[in-house]
């Protein structure tokens, strides 16, 4: 059987074991949490129209720390649509 290639190079990781580091798992979970908070902001109806924009900017610019701040302080400001 021949090589599986990707743009003329041997396919990376073909036949190799994937090692998962704790930092990689933590990064993946943090990214999922960040995306879920962005989705939550998009689906929420806030009392003030500008609050949604402000929270989106905060979470987009501050990434995971912004998502954590939103989790504790922003979620109570709006209702699910």
C-alpha positions, 0 to 999 in steps of 0.5 A, spaced: 500 500 500 502 506 498 503 513 502 497 517 503 499 524 501 497 531 502 500 536 497 505 531 495 507 530 503 506 524 507 499 525 511 501 528 518 499 523 523 498 517 519 499 511 523 501 515 529 498 515 536 495 522 538 497 524 545 493 529 548 496 534 553 492 536 559 493 543 556 490 541 550 484 539 553 483 545 557 484 549 551 479 546 547 474 546 553 475 554 554 474 555 547 467 551 547 465 555 553 467 562 549 463 560 543 457 558 548 457 564 551 457 568 544 451 564 542 448 565 549 449 573 548 446 572 541 440 569 543 438 573 549 434 579 549 437 585 553 433 590 557 437 595 554 439 595 546 446 597 547 447 591 552 448 586 547 453 589 543 457 591 549 457 584 551 459 581 544 465 586 544 467 584 551 467 577 550 470 578 543 476 582 545 477 579 552 476 571 549 475 567 555 476 572 561 470 576 558 466 570 557 467 568 565 465 575 566 459 575 562 457 568 565 457 571 572 455 578 571 451 579 564 447 573 563 442 576 569 441 582 565 437 579 559 432 573 558 432 567 553 428 569 546 
